[in-house]
Amino acid sequence: QAKPGFLERLGETTGGMVVGVGLFALSFYVLFTNEGRALRTASSLDEGLSLVVPLDSIHSVEPQNNGKLVHLSGPLRTFQPLYDPNYRISIHSVKLKREVEMYQWVEYQESRDYEENGERKTETTYTYS
């Protein structure tokens, strides 16, 4: 078997080289797009931070803040407990979340009869899927 020449080897690697150069060029576009998005997000957050109006009291509504971005903090309370009737759980909380997982399988049974030392025996094999 003859060894491939220089041009044959170059022809075999040209496809991979073209794909590599294409992916390299594409990476600049993706990087530029992602950085532009991050810059827009950061400037939007800075704008929101400069416009926010902190509220002094959570108990009064002031009409001059209508339509503005406001910030408030206070205790979060509920007056009635949450109740889950299936598990009979009652808890003072804002949210009650139940996650249910179900596992299911099918059992297959295969039996075979055989004789050993003059005694008849049955061997049963169980498999699950």
N, CA, C and O atoms as a GROMACS GRO file, in nm:
protein
  516
    1GLN      N    1   0.085  -0.118   0.000
    1GLN     CA    2   0.000   0.000   0.000
    1GLN      C    3   0.089   0.124   0.000
    1GLN      O    4   0.180   0.137   0.082
    2ALA      N    5   0.061   0.213  -0.094
    2ALA     CA    6   0.144   0.332  -0.109
    2ALA      C    7   0.105   0.436  -0.005
    2ALA      O    8  -0.011   0.448   0.033
    3LYS      N    9   0.205   0.512   0.039
    3LYS     CA   10   0.179   0.619   0.135
    3LYS      C   11   0.113   0.734   0.061
    3LYS      O   12   0.151   0.767  -0.051
    4PRO      N   13   0.012   0.798   0.127
    4PRO     CA   14  -0.052   0.912   0.060
    4PRO      C   15   0.046   1.029   0.049
    4PRO      O   16   0.130   1.051   0.136
    5GLY      N   17   0.032   1.100  -0.058
    5GLY     CA   18   0.120   1.214  -0.081
    5GLY      C   19   0.078   1.335   0.000
    5GLY      O   20  -0.024   1.335   0.070
    6PHE      N   21   0.161   1.439  -0.012
    6PHE     CA   22   0.135   1.562   0.065
    6PHE      C   23   0.000   1.623   0.029
    6PHE      O   24  -0.074   1.664   0.118
    7LEU      N   25  -0.033   1.629  -0.098
    7LEU     CA   26  -0.159   1.690  -0.141
    7LEU      C   27  -0.280   1.609  -0.096
    7LEU      O   28  -0.384   1.666  -0.064
    8GLU      N   29  -0.268   1.478  -0.094
    8GLU     CA   30  -0.379   1.394  -0.046
    8GLU      C   31  -0.403   1.417   0.103
    8GLU      O   32  -0.518   1.429   0.146
    9ARG      N   33  -0.297   1.422   0.180
    9ARG     CA   34  -0.313   1.447   0.324
    9ARG      C   35  -0.370   1.586   0.349
    9ARG      O   36  -0.452   1.604   0.439
   10LEU      N   37  -0.327   1.683   0.271
   10LEU     CA   38  -0.378   1.819   0.285
   10LEU      C   39  -0.526   1.824   0.249
   10LEU      O   40  -0.604   1.895   0.314
   11GLY      N   41  -0.566   1.750   0.147
   11GLY     CA   42  -0.707   1.745   0.107
   11GLY      C   43  -0.794   1.684   0.214
   11GLY      O   44  -0.908   1.727   0.234
   12GLU      N   45  -0.744   1.582   0.285
   12GLU     CA   46  -0.821   1.518   0.391
   12GLU      C   47  -0.839   1.609   0.511
   12GLU      O   48  -0.942   1.601   0.579
   13THR      N   49  -0.744   1.696   0.538
   13THR     CA   50  -0.753   1.782   0.655
   13THR      C   51  -0.819   1.916   0.625
   13THR      O   52  -0.850   1.992   0.717
   14THR      N   53  -0.842   1.947   0.500
   14THR     CA   54  -0.899   2.077   0.464
   14THR      C   55  -1.040   2.093   0.520
   14THR      O   56  -1.074   2.201   0.569
   15GLY      N   57  -1.121   1.990   0.514
   15GLY     CA   58  -1.258   1.998   0.566
   15GLY      C   59  -1.260   2.031   0.714
   15GLY      O   60  -1.336   2.118   0.757
   16GLY      N   61  -1.178   1.964   0.792
   16GLY     CA   62  -1.171   1.991   0.935
   16GLY      C   63  -1.119   2.131   0.963
   16GLY      O   64  -1.162   2.197   1.057
   17MET      N   65  -1.025   2.175   0.880
   17MET     CA   66  -0.969   2.309   0.899
   17MET      C   67  -1.074   2.416   0.870
   17MET      O   68  -1.083   2.514   0.942
   18VAL      N   69  -1.153   2.396   0.765
   18VAL     CA   70  -1.258   2.493   0.731
   18VAL      C   71  -1.362   2.499   0.843
   18VAL      O   72  -1.406   2.608   0.880
   19VAL      N   73  -1.402   2.384   0.896
   19VAL     CA   74  -1.498   2.381   1.006
   19VAL      C   75  -1.440   2.451   1.129
   19VAL      O   76  -1.511   2.527   1.196
   20GLY      N   77  -1.315   2.427   1.160
   20GLY     CA   78  -1.250   2.491   1.275
   20GLY      C   79  -1.244   2.642   1.261
   20GLY      O   80  -1.271   2.714   1.357
   21VAL      N   81  -1.207   2.691   1.143
   21VAL     CA   82  -1.201   2.835   1.121
   21VAL      C   83  -1.340   2.895   1.128
   21VAL      O   84  -1.358   3.004   1.183
   22GLY      N   85  -1.441   2.824   1.074
   22GLY     CA   86  -1.580   2.873   1.082
   22GLY      C   87  -1.629   2.882   1.225
   22GLY      O   88  -1.692   2.981   1.263
   23LEU      N   89  -1.601   2.781   1.305
   23LEU     CA   90  -1.641   2.784   1.446
   23LEU      C   91  -1.567   2.893   1.522
   23LEU      O   92  -1.625   2.956   1.611
   24PHE      N   93  -1.442   2.916   1.489
   24PHE     CA   94  -1.366   3.023   1.553
   24PHE      C   95  -1.428   3.159   1.523
   24PHE      O   96  -1.442   3.242   1.612
   25ALA      N   97  -1.466   3.181   1.397
   25ALA     CA   98  -1.531   3.308   1.360
   25ALA      C   99  -1.668   3.321   1.427
   25ALA      O  100  -1.704   3.429   1.471
   26LEU      N  101  -1.743   3.211   1.434
   26LEU     CA  102  -1.874   3.212   1.499
   26LEU      C  103  -1.862   3.245   1.648
   26LEU      O  104  -1.950   3.309   1.705
   27SER      N  105  -1.754   3.201   1.710
   27SER     CA  106  -1.738   3.227   1.854
   27SER      C  107  -1.726   3.377   1.882
   27SER      O  108  -1.771   3.423   1.987
   28PHE      N  109  -1.667   3.455   1.789
   28PHE     CA  110  -1.660   3.600   1.808
   28PHE      C  111  -1.799   3.662   1.805
   28PHE      O  112  -1.829   3.751   1.885
   29TYR      N  113  -1.885   3.616   1.714
   29TYR     CA  114  -2.022   3.667   1.707
   29TYR      C  115  -2.098   3.634   1.835
   29TYR      O  116  -2.166   3.721   1.891
   30VAL      N  117  -2.088   3.510   1.882
   30VAL     CA  118  -2.160   3.469   2.003
   30VAL      C  119  -2.110   3.549   2.123
   30VAL      O  120  -2.190   3.594   2.205
   31LEU      N  121  -1.979   3.566   2.134
   31LEU     CA  122  -1.922   3.641   2.245
   31LEU      C  123  -1.968   3.787   2.242
   31LEU      O  124  -2.004   3.843   2.345
   32PHE      N  125  -1.966   3.849   2.125
   32PHE     CA  126  -2.007   3.988   2.109
   32PHE      C  127  -2.156   4.005   2.145
   32PHE      O  128  -2.192   4.100   2.214
   33THR      N  129  -2.240   3.913   2.098
   33THR     CA  130  -2.384   3.919   2.128
   33THR      C  131  -2.410   3.903   2.277
   33THR      O  132  -2.490   3.976   2.334
   34ASN      N  133  -2.342   3.808   2.340
   34ASN     CA  134  -2.362   3.783   2.482
   34ASN      C  135  -2.315   3.902   2.566
   34ASN      O  136  -2.383   3.940   2.662
   35GLU      N  137  -2.203   3.961   2.532
   35GLU     CA  138  -2.154   4.077   2.606
   35GLU      C  139  -2.248   4.196   2.589
   35GLU      O  140  -2.270   4.271   2.683
   36GLY      N  141  -2.303   4.214   2.468
   36GLY     CA  142  -2.399   4.321   2.446
   36GLY      C  143  -2.524   4.304   2.530
   36GLY      O  144  -2.576   4.401   2.585
   37ARG      N  145  -2.571   4.182   2.540
   37ARG     CA  146  -2.688   4.153   2.625
   37ARG      C  147  -2.658   4.181   2.771
   37ARG      O  148  -2.741   4.239   2.842
   38ALA      N  149  -2.541   4.141   2.816
   38ALA     CA  150  -2.503   4.165   2.956
   38ALA      C  151  -2.492   4.315   2.984
   38ALA      O  152  -2.530   4.360   3.091
   39LEU      N  153  -2.441   4.391   2.888
   39LEU     CA  154  -2.430   4.536   2.904
   39LEU      C  155  -2.568   4.601   2.911
   39LEU      O  156  -2.589   4.691   2.992
   40ARG      N  157  -2.661   4.556   2.826
   40ARG     CA  158  -2.797   4.611   2.831
   40ARG      C  159  -2.865   4.578   2.964
   40ARG      O  160  -2.933   4.663   3.021
   41THR      N  161  -2.846   4.457   3.014
   41THR     CA  162  -2.904   4.419   3.142
   41THR      C  163  -2.847   4.502   3.256
   41THR      O  164  -2.921   4.549   3.342
   42ALA      N  165  -2.715   4.522   3.256
   42ALA     CA  166  -2.652   4.600   3.362
   42ALA      C  167  -2.699   4.745   3.358
   42ALA      O  168  -2.723   4.804   3.463
   43SER      N  169  -2.712   4.802   3.239
   43SER     CA  170  -2.757   4.942   3.231
   43SER      C  171  -2.903   4.954   3.272
   43SER      O  172  -2.942   5.054   3.332
   44SER      N  173  -2.986   4.854   3.240
   44SER     CA  174  -3.126   4.856   3.284
   44SER      C  175  -3.136   4.848   3.436
   44SER      O  176  -3.218   4.918   3.496
   45LEU      N  177  -3.054   4.764   3.497
   45LEU     CA  178  -3.055   4.754   3.643
   45LEU      C  179  -3.005   4.882   3.709
   45LEU      O  180  -3.059   4.924   3.811
   46ASP      N  181  -2.904   4.944   3.652
   46ASP     CA  182  -2.855   5.072   3.705
   46ASP      C  183  -2.962   5.180   3.695
   46ASP      O  184  -2.980   5.260   3.787
   47GLU      N  185  -3.033   5.183   3.581
   47GLU     CA  186  -3.140   5.282   3.564
   47GLU      C  187  -3.251   5.259   3.667
   47GLU      O  188  -3.300   5.354   3.727
   48GLY      N  189  -3.289   5.133   3.687
   48GLY     CA  190  -3.391   5.102   3.787
   48GLY      C  191  -3.348   5.140   3.926
   48GLY      O  192  -3.428   5.190   4.005
   49LEU      N  193  -3.220   5.117   3.958
   49LEU     CA  194  -3.169   5.151   4.091
   49LEU      C  195  -3.170   5.302   4.113
   49LEU      O  196  -3.193   5.348   4.225
   50SER      N  197  -3.145   5.379   4.007
   50SER     CA  198  -3.145   5.525   4.024
   50SER      C  199  -3.287   5.581   4.036
   50SER      O  200  -3.305   5.690   4.089
   51LEU      N  201  -3.388   5.508   3.988
   51LEU     CA  202  -3.526   5.557   3.991
   51LEU      C  203  -3.608   5.506   4.110
   51LEU      O  204  -3.719   5.554   4.134
   52VAL      N  205  -3.556   5.410   4.185
   52VAL     CA  206  -3.634   5.348   4.292
   52VAL      C  207  -3.658   5.448   4.405
   52VAL      O  208  -3.571   5.527   4.442
   53VAL      N  209  -3.780   5.440   4.460
   53VAL     CA  210  -3.820   5.527   4.572
   53VAL      C  211  -3.841   5.437   4.694
   53VAL      O  212  -3.932   5.354   4.692
   54PRO      N  213  -3.760   5.450   4.800
   54PRO     CA  214  -3.782   5.367   4.919
   54PRO      C  215  -3.903   5.419   4.998
   54PRO      O  216  -3.920   5.540   5.014
   55LEU      N  217  -3.984   5.328   5.047
   55LEU     CA  218  -4.101   5.365   5.126
   55LEU      C  219  -4.066   5.358   5.274
   55LEU      O  220  -3.995   5.267   5.318
   56ASP      N  221  -4.118   5.455   5.349
   56ASP     CA  222  -4.091   5.458   5.492
   56ASP      C  223  -4.184   5.366   5.569
   56ASP      O  224  -4.144   5.302   5.666
   57SER      N  225  -4.308   5.361   5.526
   57SER     CA  226  -4.408   5.283   5.600
   57SER      C  227  -4.480   5.189   5.504
   57SER      O  228  -4.512   5.224   5.391
   58ILE      N  229  -4.505   5.070   5.554
   58ILE     CA  230  -4.580   4.973   5.473
   58ILE      C  231  -4.731   4.986   5.499
   58ILE      O  232  -4.811   4.918   5.434
   59HIS      N  233  -4.768   5.071   5.591
   59HIS     CA  234  -4.908   5.081   5.629
   59HIS      C  235  -4.982   5.196   5.559
   59HIS      O  236  -5.105   5.201   5.564
   60SER      N  237  -4.911   5.286   5.494
   60SER     CA  238  -4.979   5.399   5.429
   60SER      C  239  -4.942   5.402   5.281
   60SER      O  240  -4.831   5.366   5.241
   61VAL      N  241  -5.038   5.449   5.200
   61VAL     CA  242  -5.018   5.462   5.056
   61VAL      C  243  -5.009   5.611   5.025
   61VAL      O  244  -5.097   5.688   5.061
   62GLU      N  245  -4.901   5.649   4.957
   62GLU     CA  246  -4.882   5.790   4.922
   62GLU      C  247  -4.905   5.808   4.772
   62GLU      O  248  -4.841   5.741   4.692
   63PRO      N  249  -4.997   5.897   4.735
   63PRO     CA  250  -5.033   5.914   4.594
   63PRO      C  251  -4.918   5.963   4.506
   63PRO      O  252  -4.919   5.934   4.386
   64GLN      N  253  -4.820   6.035   4.560
   64GLN     CA  254  -4.711   6.086   4.477
   64GLN      C  255  -4.620   5.972   4.427
   64GLN      O  256  -4.542   5.993   4.334
   65ASN      N  257  -4.631   5.853   4.488
   65ASN     CA  258  -4.552   5.738   4.443
   65ASN      C  259  -4.624   5.653   4.339
   65ASN      O  260  -4.572   5.551   4.296
   66ASN      N  261  -4.742   5.693   4.300
   66ASN     CA  262  -4.820   5.617   4.203
   66ASN      C  263  -4.747   5.615   4.068
   66ASN      O  264  -4.709   5.720   4.016
   67GLY      N  265  -4.727   5.498   4.012
   67GLY     CA  266  -4.658   5.483   3.884
   67GLY      C  267  -4.507   5.480   3.894
   67GLY      O  268  -4.440   5.471   3.792
   68LYS      N  269  -4.451   5.488   4.014
   68LYS     CA  270  -4.306   5.486   4.032
   68LYS      C  271  -4.260   5.348   4.078
   68LYS      O  272  -4.339   5.267   4.126
   69LEU      N  273  -4.133   5.324   4.061
   69LEU     CA  274  -4.071   5.202   4.110
   69LEU      C  275  -4.042   5.221   4.258
   69LEU      O  276  -3.964   5.309   4.294
   70VAL      N  277  -4.104   5.139   4.343
   70VAL     CA  278  -4.089   5.156   4.487
   70VAL      C  279  -4.024   5.033   4.549
   70VAL      O  280  -4.027   4.923   4.493
   71HIS      N  281  -3.965   5.054   4.666
   71HIS     CA  282  -3.903   4.945   4.743
   71HIS      C  283  -3.956   4.951   4.884
   71HIS      O  284  -3.957   5.056   4.947
   72LEU      N  285  -4.001   4.837   4.933
   72LEU     CA  286  -4.046   4.830   5.072
   72LEU      C  287  -4.008   4.696   5.130
   72LEU      O  288  -3.990   4.598   5.058
   73SER      N  289  -3.998   4.694   5.258
   73SER     CA  290  -3.973   4.567   5.327
   73SER      C  291  -4.051   4.569   5.458
   73SER      O  292  -4.073   4.674   5.517
   74GLY      N  293  -4.091   4.452   5.499
   74GLY     CA  294  -4.168   4.439   5.622
   74GLY      C  295  -4.189   4.293   5.653
   74GLY      O  296  -4.155   4.207   5.572
   75PRO      N  297  -4.244   4.264   5.767
   75PRO     CA  298  -4.269   4.123   5.801
   75PRO      C  299  -4.380   4.065   5.713
   75PRO      O  300  -4.477   4.133   5.679
   76LEU      N  301  -4.364   3.939   5.678
   76LEU     CA  302  -4.463   3.868   5.598
   76LEU      C  303  -4.537   3.772   5.692
   76LEU      O  304  -4.478   3.680   5.748
   77ARG      N  305  -4.668   3.797   5.707
   77ARG     CA  306  -4.746   3.717   5.801
   77ARG      C  307  -4.874   3.670   5.735
   77ARG      O  308  -4.926   3.734   5.643
   78THR      N  309  -4.923   3.559   5.783
   78THR     CA  310  -5.056   3.511   5.745
   78THR      C  311  -5.134   3.490   5.875
   78THR      O  312  -5.077   3.455   5.978
   79PHE      N  313  -5.262   3.513   5.868
   79PHE     CA  314  -5.344   3.500   5.988
   79PHE      C  315  -5.408   3.363   5.999
   79PHE      O  316  -5.447   3.321   6.108
   80GLN      N  317  -5.419   3.292   5.887
   80GLN     CA  318  -5.476   3.158   5.891
   80GLN      C  319  -5.368   3.059   5.848
   80GLN      O  320  -5.297   3.083   5.751
   81PRO      N  321  -5.357   2.948   5.919
   81PRO     CA  322  -5.256   2.849   5.880
   81PRO      C  323  -5.298   2.777   5.751
   81PRO      O  324  -5.417   2.766   5.720
   82LEU      N  325  -5.201   2.730   5.679
   82LEU     CA  326  -5.228   2.650   5.560
   82LEU      C  327  -5.246   2.506   5.602
   82LEU      O  328  -5.182   2.458   5.696
   83TYR      N  329  -5.334   2.436   5.531
   83TYR     CA  330  -5.368   2.300   5.571
   83TYR      C  331  -5.364   2.209   5.449
   83TYR      O  332  -5.418   2.244   5.344
   84ASP      N  333  -5.301   2.093   5.463
   84ASP     CA  334  -5.300   1.990   5.360
   84ASP      C  335  -5.386   1.874   5.410
   84ASP      O  336  -5.345   1.803   5.502
   85PRO      N  337  -5.504   1.855   5.350
   85PRO     CA  338  -5.595   1.752   5.403
   85PRO      C  339  -5.545   1.609   5.381
   85PRO      O  340  -5.581   1.520   5.457
   86ASN      N  341  -5.463   1.586   5.279
   86ASN     CA  342  -5.416   1.450   5.254
   86ASN      C  343  -5.321   1.401   5.363
   86ASN      O  344  -5.326   1.285   5.403
   87TYR      N  345  -5.235   1.490   5.411
   87TYR     CA  346  -5.138   1.453   5.513
   87TYR      C  347  -5.173   1.507   5.650
   87TYR      O  348  -5.101   1.484   5.748
   88ARG      N  349  -5.284   1.579   5.659
   88ARG     CA  350  -5.332   1.638   5.784
   88ARG      C  351  -5.224   1.723   5.850
   88ARG      O  352  -5.197   1.712   5.970
   89ILE      N  353  -5.164   1.810   5.769
   89ILE     CA  354  -5.059   1.900   5.818
   89ILE      C  355  -5.114   2.041   5.817
   89ILE      O  356  -5.172   2.086   5.718
   90SER      N  357  -5.097   2.110   5.928
   90SER     CA  358  -5.136   2.250   5.938
   90SER      C  359  -5.014   2.328   5.982
   90SER      O  360  -4.952   2.294   6.082
   91ILE      N  361  -4.979   2.434   5.908
   91ILE     CA  362  -4.858   2.509   5.940
   91ILE      C  363  -4.880   2.657   5.908
   91ILE      O  364  -4.944   2.691   5.810
   92HIS      N  365  -4.825   2.742   5.992
   92HIS     CA  366  -4.829   2.886   5.969
   92HIS      C  367  -4.720   2.920   5.869
   92HIS      O  368  -4.602   2.928   5.904
   93SER      N  369  -4.759   2.937   5.746
   93SER     CA  370  -4.664   2.963   5.640
   93SER      C  371  -4.733   3.041   5.529
   93SER      O  372  -4.856   3.049   5.524
   94VAL      N  373  -4.653   3.098   5.440
   94VAL     CA  374  -4.708   3.173   5.328
   94VAL      C  375  -4.739   3.079   5.212
   94VAL      O  376  -4.831   3.104   5.134
   95LYS      N  377  -4.662   2.972   5.200
   95LYS     CA  378  -4.679   2.880   5.088
   95LYS      C  379  -4.658   2.737   5.137
   95LYS      O  380  -4.567   2.710   5.216
   96LEU      N  381  -4.742   2.648   5.091
   96LEU     CA  382  -4.729   2.507   5.122
   96LEU      C  383  -4.720   2.432   4.991
   96LEU      O  384  -4.812   2.438   4.909
   97LYS      N  385  -4.612   2.362   4.971
   97LYS     CA  386  -4.588   2.294   4.844
   97LYS      C  387  -4.571   2.145   4.870
   97LYS      O  388  -4.497   2.104   4.960
   98ARG      N  389  -4.641   2.066   4.791
   98ARG     CA  390  -4.631   1.922   4.805
   98ARG      C  391  -4.568   1.865   4.678
   98ARG      O  392  -4.615   1.894   4.567
   99GLU      N  393  -4.464   1.787   4.694
   99GLU     CA  394  -4.402   1.720   4.580
   99GLU      C  395  -4.430   1.571   4.593
   99GLU      O  396  -4.405   1.511   4.697
  100VAL      N  397  -4.483   1.515   4.487
  100VAL     CA  398  -4.520   1.374   4.488
  100VAL      C  399  -4.434   1.300   4.387
  100VAL      O  400  -4.422   1.343   4.272
  101GLU      N  401  -4.376   1.190   4.430
  101GLU     CA  402  -4.300   1.104   4.339
  101GLU      C  403  -4.363   0.966   4.343
  101GLU      O  404  -4.402   0.917   4.448
  102MET      N  405  -4.372   0.906   4.226
  102MET     CA  406  -4.434   0.774   4.218
  102MET      C  407  -4.338   0.680   4.146
  102MET      O  408  -4.289   0.712   4.038
  103TYR      N  409  -4.313   0.567   4.205
  103TYR     CA  410  -4.228   0.466   4.144
  103TYR      C  411  -4.316   0.346   4.109
  103TYR      O  412  -4.400   0.302   4.188
  104GLN      N  413  -4.296   0.296   3.990
  104GLN     CA  414  -4.380   0.187   3.943
  104GLN      C  415  -4.293   0.085   3.871
  104GLN      O  416  -4.199   0.122   3.800
  105TRP      N  417  -4.323  -0.042   3.890
  105TRP     CA  418  -4.252  -0.145   3.817
  105TRP      C  419  -4.348  -0.258   3.786
  105TRP      O  420  -4.456  -0.269   3.844
  106VAL      N  421  -4.305  -0.342   3.695
  106VAL     CA  422  -4.384  -0.458   3.655
  106VAL      C  423  -4.306  -0.582   3.697
  106VAL      O  424  -4.186  -0.593   3.670
  107GLU      N  425  -4.374  -0.672   3.763
  107GLU     CA  426  -4.309  -0.794   3.810
  107GLU      C  427  -4.341  -0.908   3.714
  107GLU      O  428  -4.457  -0.931   3.680
  108TYR      N  429  -4.237  -0.979   3.671
  108TYR     CA  430  -4.254  -1.096   3.586
  108TYR      C  431  -4.208  -1.218   3.665
  108TYR      O  432  -4.108  -1.214   3.736
  109GLN      N  433  -4.283  -1.326   3.651
  109GLN     CA  434  -4.253  -1.449   3.725
  109GLN      C  435  -4.237  -1.562   3.624
  109GLN      O  436  -4.320  -1.582   3.536
  110GLU      N  437  -4.126  -1.635   3.640
  110GLU     CA  438  -4.101  -1.748   3.552
  110GLU      C  439  -4.065  -1.869   3.639
  110GLU      O  440  -3.974  -1.862   3.720
  111SER      N  441  -4.138  -1.978   3.620
  111SER     CA  442  -4.113  -2.098   3.701
  111SER      C  443  -4.070  -2.212   3.611
  111SER      O  444  -4.114  -2.223   3.496
  112ARG      N  445  -3.984  -2.297   3.666
  112ARG     CA  446  -3.947  -2.418   3.593
  112ARG      C  447  -3.939  -2.533   3.693
  112ARG      O  448  -3.890  -2.518   3.805
  113ASP      N  449  -3.988  -2.644   3.650
  113ASP     CA  450  -3.986  -2.766   3.731
  113ASP      C  451  -3.868  -2.851   3.688
  113ASP      O  452  -3.837  -2.863   3.570
  114TYR      N  453  -3.802  -2.910   3.788
  114TYR     CA  454  -3.691  -3.000   3.758
  114TYR      C  455  -3.683  -3.104   3.868
  114TYR      O  456  -3.744  -3.090   3.974
  115GLU      N  457  -3.607  -3.207   3.839
  115GLU     CA  458  -3.593  -3.317   3.934
  115GLU      C  459  -3.448  -3.325   3.980
  115GLU      O  460  -3.356  -3.323   3.898
  116GLU      N  461  -3.430  -3.333   4.111
  116GLU     CA  462  -3.296  -3.341   4.166
  116GLU      C  463  -3.296  -3.446   4.276
  116GLU      O  464  -3.374  -3.439   4.370
  117ASN      N  465  -3.207  -3.544   4.263
  117ASN     CA  466  -3.195  -3.655   4.359
  117ASN      C  467  -3.329  -3.725   4.381
  117ASN      O  468  -3.363  -3.760   4.494
  118GLY      N  469  -3.403  -3.744   4.275
  118GLY     CA  470  -3.531  -3.813   4.284
  118GLY      C  471  -3.643  -3.729   4.343
  118GLY      O  472  -3.753  -3.779   4.365
  119GLU      N  473  -3.615  -3.605   4.368
  119GLU     CA  474  -3.715  -3.516   4.429
  119GLU      C  475  -3.754  -3.409   4.327
  119GLU      O  476  -3.667  -3.351   4.261
  120ARG      N  477  -3.882  -3.385   4.314
  120ARG     CA  478  -3.932  -3.285   4.218
  120ARG      C  479  -3.930  -3.147   4.283
  120ARG      O  480  -3.985  -3.127   4.391
  121LYS      N  481  -3.864  -3.051   4.216
  121LYS     CA  482  -3.851  -2.917   4.270
  121LYS      C  483  -3.898  -2.814   4.167
  121LYS      O  484  -3.898  -2.839   4.046
  122THR      N  485  -3.939  -2.697   4.219
  122THR     CA  486  -3.979  -2.586   4.132
  122THR      C  487  -3.891  -2.466   4.165
  122THR      O  488  -3.876  -2.428   4.281
  123GLU      N  489  -3.834  -2.408   4.062
  123GLU     CA  490  -3.752  -2.289   4.079
  123GLU      C  491  -3.827  -2.171   4.016
  123GLU      O  492  -3.865  -2.176   3.898
  124THR      N  493  -3.847  -2.066   4.093
  124THR     CA  494  -3.920  -1.948   4.044
  124THR      C  495  -3.824  -1.830   4.041
  124THR      O  496  -3.755  -1.801   4.138
  125THR      N  497  -3.823  -1.762   3.927
  125THR     CA  498  -3.737  -1.646   3.907
  125THR      C  499  -3.827  -1.523   3.887
  125THR      O  500  -3.920  -1.526   3.807
  126TYR      N  501  -3.798  -1.416   3.962
  126TYR     CA  502  -3.873  -1.291   3.950
  126TYR      C  503  -3.783  -1.186   3.885
  126TYR      O  504  -3.667  -1.171   3.924
  127THR      N  505  -3.836  -1.116   3.789
  127THR     CA  506  -3.766  -1.002   3.727
  127THR      C  507  -3.857  -0.882   3.728
  127THR      O  508  -3.979  -0.895   3.725
  128TYR      N  509  -3.795  -0.765   3.731
  128TYR     CA  510  -3.872  -0.640   3.738
  128TYR      C  511  -3.824  -0.545   3.628
  128TYR      O  512  -3.706  -0.539   3.595
  129SER      N  513  -3.919  -0.470   3.574
  129SER     CA  514  -3.881  -0.370   3.473
  129SER      C  515  -3.965  -0.245   3.493
  129SER      O  516  -3.950  -0.148   3.419
   0.00000   0.00000   0.00000
